[in-house]
């Protein structure tokens, strides 16, 4: 578990996952919440969903990076 955590917190893994999270998350927010953004209809519930939308691609990218690193060892 500590090896997994140290790889997940590795600078390169965090940098790569952050890029993926920002790019893919922005696309997903535009697709899923674009109408509300354009209408200015953002409540706390929707804002929370939008923030969580960024975490999904970040976590998937982190998991993929860790799997690849652990498999190559």
mmCIF file of the N, C-alpha and C atoms, coordinates in Angstrom:
data_MODEL
# 
_entry.id   MODEL 
# 
loop_
_atom_site.group_PDB 
_atom_site.id 
_atom_site.type_symbol 
_atom_site.label_atom_id 
_atom_site.label_alt_id 
_atom_site.label_comp_id 
_atom_site.label_asym_id 
_atom_site.label_entity_id 
_atom_site.label_seq_id 
_atom_site.pdbx_PDB_ins_code 
_atom_site.Cartn_x 
_atom_site.Cartn_y 
_atom_site.Cartn_z 
_atom_site.occupancy 
_atom_site.B_iso_or_equiv 
_atom_site.pdbx_formal_charge 
_atom_site.auth_seq_id 
_atom_site.auth_comp_id 
_atom_site.auth_asym_id 
_atom_site.auth_atom_id 
_atom_site.pdbx_PDB_model_num 
ATOM 1   N N  . UNK A 1 1  ? 0.823   -1.204 0.000   1.00 0.00 ? 1  UNK A N  1 
ATOM 2   C CA . UNK A 1 1  ? 0.000   0.000  0.000   1.00 0.00 ? 1  UNK A CA 1 
ATOM 3   C C  . UNK A 1 1  ? 0.859   1.258  0.000   1.00 0.00 ? 1  UNK A C  1 
ATOM 4   N N  . UNK A 1 2  ? 1.965   1.255  0.754   1.00 0.00 ? 2  UNK A N  1 
ATOM 5   C CA . UNK A 1 2  ? 2.809   2.444  0.794   1.00 0.00 ? 2  UNK A CA 1 
ATOM 6   C C  . UNK A 1 2  ? 3.500   2.672  -0.548  1.00 0.00 ? 2  UNK A C  1 
ATOM 7   N N  . UNK A 1 3  ? 3.838   1.587  -1.260  1.00 0.00 ? 3  UNK A N  1 
ATOM 8   C CA . UNK A 1 3  ? 4.434   1.731  -2.590  1.00 0.00 ? 3  UNK A CA 1 
ATOM 9   C C  . UNK A 1 3  ? 3.417   2.358  -3.543  1.00 0.00 ? 3  UNK A C  1 
ATOM 10  N N  . UNK A 1 4  ? 2.177   1.888  -3.461  1.00 0.00 ? 4  UNK A N  1 
ATOM 11  C CA . UNK A 1 4  ? 1.123   2.416  -4.305  1.00 0.00 ? 4  UNK A CA 1 
ATOM 12  C C  . UNK A 1 4  ? 0.917   3.904  -4.022  1.00 0.00 ? 4  UNK A C  1 
ATOM 13  N N  . UNK A 1 5  ? 0.894   4.267  -2.749  1.00 0.00 ? 5  UNK A N  1 
ATOM 14  C CA . UNK A 1 5  ? 0.688   5.661  -2.366  1.00 0.00 ? 5  UNK A CA 1 
ATOM 15  C C  . UNK A 1 5  ? 1.857   6.534  -2.802  1.00 0.00 ? 5  UNK A C  1 
ATOM 16  N N  . UNK A 1 6  ? 3.072   6.036  -2.648  1.00 0.00 ? 6  UNK A N  1 
ATOM 17  C CA . UNK A 1 6  ? 4.229   6.836  -3.066  1.00 0.00 ? 6  UNK A CA 1 
ATOM 18  C C  . UNK A 1 6  ? 4.238   7.036  -4.577  1.00 0.00 ? 6  UNK A C  1 
ATOM 19  N N  . UNK A 1 7  ? 3.817   6.020  -5.335  1.00 0.00 ? 7  UNK A N  1 
ATOM 20  C CA . UNK A 1 7  ? 3.715   6.186  -6.788  1.00 0.00 ? 7  UNK A CA 1 
ATOM 21  C C  . UNK A 1 7  ? 2.588   7.152  -7.155  1.00 0.00 ? 7  UNK A C  1 
ATOM 22  N N  . UNK A 1 8  ? 1.482   7.089  -6.422  1.00 0.00 ? 8  UNK A N  1 
ATOM 23  C CA . UNK A 1 8  ? 0.351   7.981  -6.701  1.00 0.00 ? 8  UNK A CA 1 
ATOM 24  C C  . UNK A 1 8  ? 0.702   9.436  -6.414  1.00 0.00 ? 8  UNK A C  1 
ATOM 25  N N  . UNK A 1 9  ? 1.596   9.657  -5.457  1.00 0.00 ? 9  UNK A N  1 
ATOM 26  C CA . UNK A 1 9  ? 1.989   11.018 -5.094  1.00 0.00 ? 9  UNK A CA 1 
ATOM 27  C C  . UNK A 1 9  ? 3.263   11.469 -5.797  1.00 0.00 ? 9  UNK A C  1 
ATOM 28  N N  . UNK A 1 10 ? 3.794   10.608 -6.663  1.00 0.00 ? 10 UNK A N  1 
ATOM 29  C CA . UNK A 1 10 ? 4.981   10.957 -7.437  1.00 0.00 ? 10 UNK A CA 1 
ATOM 30  C C  . UNK A 1 10 ? 4.692   12.194 -8.285  1.00 0.00 ? 10 UNK A C  1 
ATOM 31  N N  . UNK A 1 11 ? 5.659   13.089 -8.354  1.00 0.00 ? 11 UNK A N  1 
ATOM 32  C CA . UNK A 1 11 ? 5.465   14.373 -9.043  1.00 0.00 ? 11 UNK A CA 1 
ATOM 33  C C  . UNK A 1 11 ? 4.999   14.191 -10.490 1.00 0.00 ? 11 UNK A C  1 
ATOM 34  N N  . UNK A 1 12 ? 5.615   13.266 -11.208 1.00 0.00 ? 12 UNK A N  1 
ATOM 35  C CA . UNK A 1 12 ? 5.259   13.042 -12.615 1.00 0.00 ? 12 UNK A CA 1 
ATOM 36  C C  . UNK A 1 12 ? 3.837   12.490 -12.746 1.00 0.00 ? 12 UNK A C  1 
ATOM 37  N N  . UNK A 1 13 ? 3.464   11.589 -11.862 1.00 0.00 ? 13 UNK A N  1 
ATOM 38  C CA . UNK A 1 13 ? 2.108   11.032 -11.896 1.00 0.00 ? 13 UNK A CA 1 
ATOM 39  C C  . UNK A 1 13 ? 1.076   12.115 -11.612 1.00 0.00 ? 13 UNK A C  1 
ATOM 40  N N  . UNK A 1 14 ? 1.326   12.922 -10.608 1.00 0.00 ? 14 UNK A N  1 
ATOM 41  C CA . UNK A 1 14 ? 0.391   14.002 -10.256 1.00 0.00 ? 14 UNK A CA 1 
ATOM 42  C C  . UNK A 1 14 ? 0.289   15.010 -11.398 1.00 0.00 ? 14 UNK A C  1 
ATOM 43  N N  . UNK A 1 15 ? 1.416   15.348 -11.997 1.00 0.00 ? 15 UNK A N  1 
ATOM 44  C CA . UNK A 1 15 ? 1.416   16.322 -13.101 1.00 0.00 ? 15 UNK A CA 1 
ATOM 45  C C  . UNK A 1 15 ? 0.606   15.801 -14.287 1.00 0.00 ? 15 UNK A C  1 
ATOM 46  N N  . UNK A 1 16 ? 0.855   14.551 -14.664 1.00 0.00 ? 16 UNK A N  1 
ATOM 47  C CA . UNK A 1 16 ? 0.154   13.956 -15.799 1.00 0.00 ? 16 UNK A CA 1 
ATOM 48  C C  . UNK A 1 16 ? -1.340  13.834 -15.507 1.00 0.00 ? 16 UNK A C  1 
ATOM 49  N N  . UNK A 1 17 ? -1.680  13.359 -14.336 1.00 0.00 ? 17 UNK A N  1 
ATOM 50  C CA . UNK A 1 17 ? -3.090  13.180 -13.979 1.00 0.00 ? 17 UNK A CA 1 
ATOM 51  C C  . UNK A 1 17 ? -3.824  14.512 -13.870 1.00 0.00 ? 17 UNK A C  1 
ATOM 52  N N  . UNK A 1 18 ? -3.133  15.535 -13.408 1.00 0.00 ? 18 UNK A N  1 
ATOM 53  C CA . UNK A 1 18 ? -3.742  16.866 -13.328 1.00 0.00 ? 18 UNK A CA 1 
ATOM 54  C C  . UNK A 1 18 ? -4.059  17.397 -14.716 1.00 0.00 ? 18 UNK A C  1 
ATOM 55  N N  . UNK A 1 19 ? -3.130  17.232 -15.642 1.00 0.00 ? 19 UNK A N  1 
ATOM 56  C CA . UNK A 1 19 ? -3.389  17.669 -17.024 1.00 0.00 ? 19 UNK A CA 1 
ATOM 57  C C  . UNK A 1 19 ? -4.600  16.954 -17.604 1.00 0.00 ? 19 UNK A C  1 
ATOM 58  N N  . UNK A 1 20 ? -4.623  15.633 -17.439 1.00 0.00 ? 20 UNK A N  1 
ATOM 59  C CA . UNK A 1 20 ? -5.749  14.852 -17.962 1.00 0.00 ? 20 UNK A CA 1 
ATOM 60  C C  . UNK A 1 20 ? -7.044  15.284 -17.287 1.00 0.00 ? 20 UNK A C  1 
ATOM 61  N N  . UNK A 1 21 ? -7.011  15.444 -15.974 1.00 0.00 ? 21 UNK A N  1 
ATOM 62  C CA . UNK A 1 21 ? -8.204  15.857 -15.242 1.00 0.00 ? 21 UNK A CA 1 
ATOM 63  C C  . UNK A 1 21 ? -8.742  17.198 -15.695 1.00 0.00 ? 21 UNK A C  1 
ATOM 64  N N  . UNK A 1 22 ? -7.848  18.147 -15.922 1.00 0.00 ? 22 UNK A N  1 
ATOM 65  C CA . UNK A 1 22 ? -8.289  19.478 -16.356 1.00 0.00 ? 22 UNK A CA 1 
ATOM 66  C C  . UNK A 1 22 ? -8.866  19.460 -17.764 1.00 0.00 ? 22 UNK A C  1 
ATOM 67  N N  . UNK A 1 23 ? -8.203  18.757 -18.668 1.00 0.00 ? 23 UNK A N  1 
ATOM 68  C CA . UNK A 1 23 ? -8.672  18.734 -20.058 1.00 0.00 ? 23 UNK A CA 1 
ATOM 69  C C  . UNK A 1 23 ? -9.966  17.940 -20.182 1.00 0.00 ? 23 UNK A C  1 
ATOM 70  N N  . UNK A 1 24 ? -9.940  16.693 -19.724 1.00 0.00 ? 24 UNK A N  1 
ATOM 71  C CA . UNK A 1 24 ? -11.121 15.837 -19.849 1.00 0.00 ? 24 UNK A CA 1 
ATOM 72  C C  . UNK A 1 24 ? -12.257 16.352 -18.962 1.00 0.00 ? 24 UNK A C  1 
ATOM 73  N N  . UNK A 1 25 ? -11.931 16.814 -17.767 1.00 0.00 ? 25 UNK A N  1 
ATOM 74  C CA . UNK A 1 25 ? -12.948 17.352 -16.873 1.00 0.00 ? 25 UNK A CA 1 
ATOM 75  C C  . UNK A 1 25 ? -13.662 18.556 -17.462 1.00 0.00 ? 25 UNK A C  1 
ATOM 76  N N  . UNK A 1 26 ? -12.908 19.435 -18.107 1.00 0.00 ? 26 UNK A N  1 
ATOM 77  C CA . UNK A 1 26 ? -13.517 20.611 -18.734 1.00 0.00 ? 26 UNK A CA 1 
ATOM 78  C C  . UNK A 1 26 ? -14.462 20.210 -19.858 1.00 0.00 ? 26 UNK A C  1 
ATOM 79  N N  . UNK A 1 27 ? -14.038 19.246 -20.664 1.00 0.00 ? 27 UNK A N  1 
ATOM 80  C CA . UNK A 1 27 ? -14.910 18.759 -21.740 1.00 0.00 ? 27 UNK A CA 1 
ATOM 81  C C  . UNK A 1 27 ? -16.190 18.166 -21.144 1.00 0.00 ? 27 UNK A C  1 
ATOM 82  N N  . UNK A 1 28 ? -16.049 17.355 -20.113 1.00 0.00 ? 28 UNK A N  1 
ATOM 83  C CA . UNK A 1 28 ? -17.223 16.738 -19.490 1.00 0.00 ? 28 UNK A CA 1 
ATOM 84  C C  . UNK A 1 28 ? -18.142 17.773 -18.842 1.00 0.00 ? 28 UNK A C  1 
ATOM 85  N N  . UNK A 1 29 ? -17.566 18.776 -18.192 1.00 0.00 ? 29 UNK A N  1 
ATOM 86  C CA . UNK A 1 29 ? -18.389 19.832 -17.590 1.00 0.00 ? 29 UNK A CA 1 
ATOM 87  C C  . UNK A 1 29 ? -19.164 20.569 -18.681 1.00 0.00 ? 29 UNK A C  1 
ATOM 88  N N  . UNK A 1 30 ? -18.512 20.870 -19.788 1.00 0.00 ? 30 UNK A N  1 
ATOM 89  C CA . UNK A 1 30 ? -19.200 21.560 -20.888 1.00 0.00 ? 30 UNK A CA 1 
ATOM 90  C C  . UNK A 1 30 ? -20.330 20.712 -21.456 1.00 0.00 ? 30 UNK A C  1 
ATOM 91  N N  . UNK A 1 31 ? -20.086 19.413 -21.603 1.00 0.00 ? 31 UNK A N  1 
ATOM 92  C CA . UNK A 1 31 ? -21.121 18.521 -22.131 1.00 0.00 ? 31 UNK A CA 1 
ATOM 93  C C  . UNK A 1 31 ? -22.277 18.384 -21.144 1.00 0.00 ? 31 UNK A C  1 
ATOM 94  N N  . UNK A 1 32 ? -21.954 18.130 -19.889 1.00 0.00 ? 32 UNK A N  1 
ATOM 95  C CA . UNK A 1 32 ? -22.992 17.818 -18.902 1.00 0.00 ? 32 UNK A CA 1 
ATOM 96  C C  . UNK A 1 32 ? -23.661 19.039 -18.284 1.00 0.00 ? 32 UNK A C  1 
ATOM 97  N N  . UNK A 1 33 ? -22.965 20.168 -18.231 1.00 0.00 ? 33 UNK A N  1 
ATOM 98  C CA . UNK A 1 33 ? -23.501 21.339 -17.532 1.00 0.00 ? 33 UNK A CA 1 
ATOM 99  C C  . UNK A 1 33 ? -23.444 22.610 -18.380 1.00 0.00 ? 33 UNK A C  1 
ATOM 100 N N  . UNK A 1 34 ? -23.154 22.464 -19.656 1.00 0.00 ? 34 UNK A N  1 
ATOM 101 C CA . UNK A 1 34 ? -23.020 23.634 -20.527 1.00 0.00 ? 34 UNK A CA 1 
ATOM 102 C C  . UNK A 1 34 ? -24.254 24.503 -20.572 1.00 0.00 ? 34 UNK A C  1 
ATOM 103 N N  . UNK A 1 35 ? -25.421 23.880 -20.623 1.00 0.00 ? 35 UNK A N  1 
ATOM 104 C CA . UNK A 1 35 ? -26.656 24.663 -20.676 1.00 0.00 ? 35 UNK A CA 1 
ATOM 105 C C  . UNK A 1 35 ? -26.840 25.503 -19.418 1.00 0.00 ? 35 UNK A C  1 
ATOM 106 N N  . UNK A 1 36 ? -26.529 24.935 -18.270 1.00 0.00 ? 36 UNK A N  1 
ATOM 107 C CA . UNK A 1 36 ? -26.650 25.677 -17.009 1.00 0.00 ? 36 UNK A CA 1 
ATOM 108 C C  . UNK A 1 36 ? -25.602 26.781 -16.927 1.00 0.00 ? 36 UNK A C  1 
ATOM 109 N N  . UNK A 1 37 ? -24.401 26.505 -17.442 1.00 0.00 ? 37 UNK A N  1 
ATOM 110 C CA . UNK A 1 37 ? -23.358 27.535 -17.451 1.00 0.00 ? 37 UNK A CA 1 
ATOM 111 C C  . UNK A 1 37 ? -23.776 28.722 -18.311 1.00 0.00 ? 37 UNK A C  1 
ATOM 112 N N  . UNK A 1 38 ? -24.293 28.434 -19.491 1.00 0.00 ? 38 UNK A N  1 
ATOM 113 C CA . UNK A 1 38 ? -24.707 29.511 -20.393 1.00 0.00 ? 38 UNK A CA 1 
ATOM 114 C C  . UNK A 1 38 ? -25.894 30.295 -19.845 1.00 0.00 ? 38 UNK A C  1 
ATOM 115 N N  . UNK A 1 39 ? -26.770 29.620 -19.119 1.00 0.00 ? 39 UNK A N  1 
ATOM 116 C CA . UNK A 1 39 ? -27.939 30.285 -18.544 1.00 0.00 ? 39 UNK A CA 1 
ATOM 117 C C  . UNK A 1 39 ? -27.621 30.952 -17.212 1.00 0.00 ? 39 UNK A C  1 
ATOM 118 N N  . UNK A 1 40 ? -26.424 30.695 -16.674 1.00 0.00 ? 40 UNK A N  1 
ATOM 119 C CA . UNK A 1 40 ? -26.065 31.258 -15.374 1.00 0.00 ? 40 UNK A CA 1 
ATOM 120 C C  . UNK A 1 40 ? -26.840 30.620 -14.239 1.00 0.00 ? 40 UNK A C  1 
ATOM 121 N N  . UNK A 1 41 ? -27.250 29.384 -14.436 1.00 0.00 ? 41 UNK A N  1 
ATOM 122 C CA . UNK A 1 41 ? -28.087 28.675 -13.471 1.00 0.00 ? 41 UNK A CA 1 
ATOM 123 C C  . UNK A 1 41 ? -27.245 27.658 -12.697 1.00 0.00 ? 41 UNK A C  1 
ATOM 124 N N  . UNK A 1 42 ? -26.350 28.156 -11.845 1.00 0.00 ? 42 UNK A N  1 
ATOM 125 C CA . UNK A 1 42 ? -25.456 27.284 -11.083 1.00 0.00 ? 42 UNK A CA 1 
ATOM 126 C C  . UNK A 1 42 ? -25.783 27.420 -9.595  1.00 0.00 ? 42 UNK A C  1 
ATOM 127 N N  . UNK A 1 43 ? -26.324 26.345 -9.024  1.00 0.00 ? 43 UNK A N  1 
ATOM 128 C CA . UNK A 1 43 ? -26.545 26.322 -7.580  1.00 0.00 ? 43 UNK A CA 1 
ATOM 129 C C  . UNK A 1 43 ? -25.432 25.503 -6.924  1.00 0.00 ? 43 UNK A C  1 
ATOM 130 N N  . UNK A 1 44 ? -25.465 25.389 -5.613  1.00 0.00 ? 44 UNK A N  1 
ATOM 131 C CA . UNK A 1 44 ? -24.404 24.674 -4.890  1.00 0.00 ? 44 UNK A CA 1 
ATOM 132 C C  . UNK A 1 44 ? -24.350 23.198 -5.273  1.00 0.00 ? 44 UNK A C  1 
ATOM 133 N N  . UNK A 1 45 ? -25.500 22.600 -5.486  1.00 0.00 ? 45 UNK A N  1 
ATOM 134 C CA . UNK A 1 45 ? -25.557 21.191 -5.862  1.00 0.00 ? 45 UNK A CA 1 
ATOM 135 C C  . UNK A 1 45 ? -24.870 20.966 -7.212  1.00 0.00 ? 45 UNK A C  1 
ATOM 136 N N  . UNK A 1 46 ? -25.189 21.791 -8.174  1.00 0.00 ? 46 UNK A N  1 
ATOM 137 C CA . UNK A 1 46 ? -24.586 21.661 -9.502  1.00 0.00 ? 46 UNK A CA 1 
ATOM 138 C C  . UNK A 1 46 ? -23.093 21.980 -9.447  1.00 0.00 ? 46 UNK A C  1 
ATOM 139 N N  . UNK A 1 47 ? -22.708 22.976 -8.672  1.00 0.00 ? 47 UNK A N  1 
ATOM 140 C CA . UNK A 1 47 ? -21.284 23.321 -8.551  1.00 0.00 ? 47 UNK A CA 1 
ATOM 141 C C  . UNK A 1 47 ? -20.496 22.151 -7.966  1.00 0.00 ? 47 UNK A C  1 
ATOM 142 N N  . UNK A 1 48 ? -21.070 21.476 -6.984  1.00 0.00 ? 48 UNK A N  1 
ATOM 143 C CA . UNK A 1 48 ? -20.404 20.304 -6.399  1.00 0.00 ? 48 UNK A CA 1 
ATOM 144 C C  . UNK A 1 48 ? -20.245 19.203 -7.438  1.00 0.00 ? 48 UNK A C  1 
ATOM 145 N N  . UNK A 1 49 ? -21.271 18.979 -8.237  1.00 0.00 ? 49 UNK A N  1 
ATOM 146 C CA . UNK A 1 49 ? -21.194 17.972 -9.301  1.00 0.00 ? 49 UNK A CA 1 
ATOM 147 C C  . UNK A 1 49 ? -20.135 18.343 -10.328 1.00 0.00 ? 49 UNK A C  1 
ATOM 148 N N  . UNK A 1 50 ? -20.034 19.626 -10.636 1.00 0.00 ? 50 UNK A N  1 
ATOM 149 C CA . UNK A 1 50 ? -19.034 20.077 -11.609 1.00 0.00 ? 50 UNK A CA 1 
ATOM 150 C C  . UNK A 1 50 ? -17.620 19.845 -11.073 1.00 0.00 ? 50 UNK A C  1 
ATOM 151 N N  . UNK A 1 51 ? -17.412 20.129 -9.808  1.00 0.00 ? 51 UNK A N  1 
ATOM 152 C CA . UNK A 1 51 ? -16.092 19.906 -9.201  1.00 0.00 ? 51 UNK A CA 1 
ATOM 153 C C  . UNK A 1 51 ? -15.759 18.419 -9.192  1.00 0.00 ? 51 UNK A C  1 
ATOM 154 N N  . UNK A 1 52 ? -16.719 17.590 -8.821  1.00 0.00 ? 52 UNK A N  1 
ATOM 155 C CA . UNK A 1 52 ? -16.491 16.145 -8.806  1.00 0.00 ? 52 UNK A CA 1 
ATOM 156 C C  . UNK A 1 52 ? -16.202 15.601 -10.200 1.00 0.00 ? 52 UNK A C  1 
ATOM 157 N N  . UNK A 1 53 ? -16.740 16.254 -11.221 1.00 0.00 ? 53 UNK A N  1 
ATOM 158 C CA . UNK A 1 53 ? -16.495 15.828 -12.596 1.00 0.00 ? 53 UNK A CA 1 
ATOM 159 C C  . UNK A 1 53 ? -15.011 15.868 -12.932 1.00 0.00 ? 53 UNK A C  1 
ATOM 160 N N  . UNK A 1 54 ? -14.266 16.766 -12.330 1.00 0.00 ? 54 UNK A N  1 
ATOM 161 C CA . UNK A 1 54 ? -12.820 16.851 -12.576 1.00 0.00 ? 54 UNK A CA 1 
ATOM 162 C C  . UNK A 1 54 ? -12.058 15.718 -11.886 1.00 0.00 ? 54 UNK A C  1 
ATOM 163 N N  . UNK A 1 55 ? -12.588 15.206 -10.786 1.00 0.00 ? 55 UNK A N  1 
ATOM 164 C CA . UNK A 1 55 ? -11.881 14.158 -10.050 1.00 0.00 ? 55 UNK A CA 1 
ATOM 165 C C  . UNK A 1 55 ? -11.900 12.811 -10.761 1.00 0.00 ? 55 UNK A C  1 
ATOM 166 N N  . UNK A 1 56 ? -12.961 12.524 -11.500 1.00 0.00 ? 56 UNK A N  1 
ATOM 167 C CA . UNK A 1 56 ? -13.069 11.220 -12.159 1.00 0.00 ? 56 UNK A CA 1 
ATOM 168 C C  . UNK A 1 56 ? -11.930 10.991 -13.147 1.00 0.00 ? 56 UNK A C  1 
ATOM 169 N N  . UNK A 1 57 ? -11.690 11.881 -14.113 1.00 0.00 ? 57 UNK A N  1 
ATOM 170 C CA . UNK A 1 57 ? -10.564 11.625 -15.022 1.00 0.00 ? 57 UNK A CA 1 
ATOM 171 C C  . UNK A 1 57 ? -9.212  11.672 -14.317 1.00 0.00 ? 57 UNK A C  1 
ATOM 172 N N  . UNK A 1 58 ? -9.087  12.492 -13.270 1.00 0.00 ? 58 UNK A N  1 
ATOM 173 C CA . UNK A 1 58 ? -7.835  12.523 -12.505 1.00 0.00 ? 58 UNK A CA 1 
ATOM 174 C C  . UNK A 1 58 ? -7.560  11.159 -11.881 1.00 0.00 ? 58 UNK A C  1 
ATOM 175 N N  . UNK A 1 59 ? -8.563  10.592 -11.242 1.00 0.00 ? 59 UNK A N  1 
ATOM 176 C CA . UNK A 1 59 ? -8.392  9.299  -10.582 1.00 0.00 ? 59 UNK A CA 1 
ATOM 177 C C  . UNK A 1 59 ? -8.171  8.171  -11.584 1.00 0.00 ? 59 UNK A C  1 
ATOM 178 N N  . UNK A 1 60 ? -8.868  8.209  -12.706 1.00 0.00 ? 60 UNK A N  1 
ATOM 179 C CA . UNK A 1 60 ? -8.670  7.186  -13.738 1.00 0.00 ? 60 UNK A CA 1 
ATOM 180 C C  . UNK A 1 60 ? -7.256  7.272  -14.298 1.00 0.00 ? 60 UNK A C  1 
ATOM 181 N N  . UNK A 1 61 ? -6.782  8.474  -14.551 1.00 0.00 ? 61 UNK A N  1 
ATOM 182 C CA . UNK A 1 61 ? -5.423  8.648  -15.063 1.00 0.00 ? 61 UNK A CA 1 
ATOM 183 C C  . UNK A 1 61 ? -4.385  8.185  -14.047 1.00 0.00 ? 61 UNK A C  1 
ATOM 184 N N  . UNK A 1 62 ? -4.604  8.504  -12.787 1.00 0.00 ? 62 UNK A N  1 
ATOM 185 C CA . UNK A 1 62 ? -3.686  8.061  -11.739 1.00 0.00 ? 62 UNK A CA 1 
ATOM 186 C C  . UNK A 1 62 ? -3.657  6.539  -11.664 1.00 0.00 ? 62 UNK A C  1 
ATOM 187 N N  . UNK A 1 63 ? -4.810  5.921  -11.692 1.00 0.00 ? 63 UNK A N  1 
ATOM 188 C CA . UNK A 1 63 ? -4.887  4.463  -11.638 1.00 0.00 ? 63 UNK A CA 1 
ATOM 189 C C  . UNK A 1 63 ? -4.173  3.833  -12.836 1.00 0.00 ? 63 UNK A C  1 
ATOM 190 N N  . UNK A 1 64 ? -4.384  4.384  -14.028 1.00 0.00 ? 64 UNK A N  1 
ATOM 191 C CA . UNK A 1 64 ? -3.730  3.849  -15.224 1.00 0.00 ? 64 UNK A CA 1 
ATOM 192 C C  . UNK A 1 64 ? -2.214  3.992  -15.133 1.00 0.00 ? 64 UNK A C  1 
ATOM 193 N N  . UNK A 1 65 ? -1.746  5.122  -14.650 1.00 0.00 ? 65 UNK A N  1 
ATOM 194 C CA . UNK A 1 65 ? -0.305  5.336  -14.491 1.00 0.00 ? 65 UNK A CA 1 
ATOM 195 C C  . UNK A 1 65 ? 0.287   4.354  -13.491 1.00 0.00 ? 65 UNK A C  1 
ATOM 196 N N  . UNK A 1 66 ? -0.392  4.174  -12.377 1.00 0.00 ? 66 UNK A N  1 
ATOM 197 C CA . UNK A 1 66 ? 0.101   3.245  -11.359 1.00 0.00 ? 66 UNK A CA 1 
ATOM 198 C C  . UNK A 1 66 ? 0.111   1.817  -11.875 1.00 0.00 ? 66 UNK A C  1 
ATOM 199 N N  . UNK A 1 67 ? -0.926  1.435  -12.576 1.00 0.00 ? 67 UNK A N  1 
ATOM 200 C CA . UNK A 1 67 ? -0.981  0.083  -13.126 1.00 0.00 ? 67 UNK A CA 1 
ATOM 201 C C  . UNK A 1 67 ? 0.158   -0.159 -14.096 1.00 0.00 ? 67 UNK A C  1 
ATOM 202 N N  . UNK A 1 68 ? 0.423   0.815  -14.960 1.00 0.00 ? 68 UNK A N  1 
ATOM 203 C CA . UNK A 1 68 ? 1.507   0.673  -15.936 1.00 0.00 ? 68 UNK A CA 1 
ATOM 204 C C  . UNK A 1 68 ? 2.864   0.604  -15.241 1.00 0.00 ? 68 UNK A C  1 
ATOM 205 N N  . UNK A 1 69 ? 3.074   1.455  -14.245 1.00 0.00 ? 69 UNK A N  1 
ATOM 206 C CA . UNK A 1 69 ? 4.352   1.452  -13.526 1.00 0.00 ? 69 UNK A CA 1 
ATOM 207 C C  . UNK A 1 69 ? 4.566   0.147  -12.769 1.00 0.00 ? 69 UNK A C  1 
ATOM 208 N N  . UNK A 1 70 ? 3.534   -0.330 -12.102 1.00 0.00 ? 70 UNK A N  1 
ATOM 209 C CA . UNK A 1 70 ? 3.661   -1.563 -11.328 1.00 0.00 ? 70 UNK A CA 1 
ATOM 210 C C  . UNK A 1 70 ? 3.829   -2.780 -12.233 1.00 0.00 ? 70 UNK A C  1 
ATOM 211 N N  . UNK A 1 71 ? 3.188   -2.761 -13.385 1.00 0.00 ? 71 UNK A N  1 
ATOM 212 C CA . UNK A 1 71 ? 3.306   -3.875 -14.324 1.00 0.00 ? 71 UNK A CA 1 
ATOM 213 C C  . UNK A 1 71 ? 4.692   -3.932 -14.954 1.00 0.00 ? 71 UNK A C  1 
ATOM 214 N N  . UNK A 1 72 ? 5.303   -2.771 -15.152 1.00 0.00 ? 72 UNK A N  1 
ATOM 215 C CA . UNK A 1 72 ? 6.625   -2.738 -15.788 1.00 0.00 ? 72 UNK A CA 1 
ATOM 216 C C  . UNK A 1 72 ? 7.741   -3.147 -14.829 1.00 0.00 ? 72 UNK A C  1 
ATOM 217 N N  . UNK A 1 73 ? 7.446   -3.191 -13.544 1.00 0.00 ? 73 UNK A N  1 
ATOM 218 C CA . UNK A 1 73 ? 8.468   -3.571 -12.551 1.00 0.00 ? 73 UNK A CA 1 
ATOM 219 C C  . UNK A 1 73 ? 8.599   -5.069 -12.427 1.00 0.00 ? 73 UNK A C  1 
# 
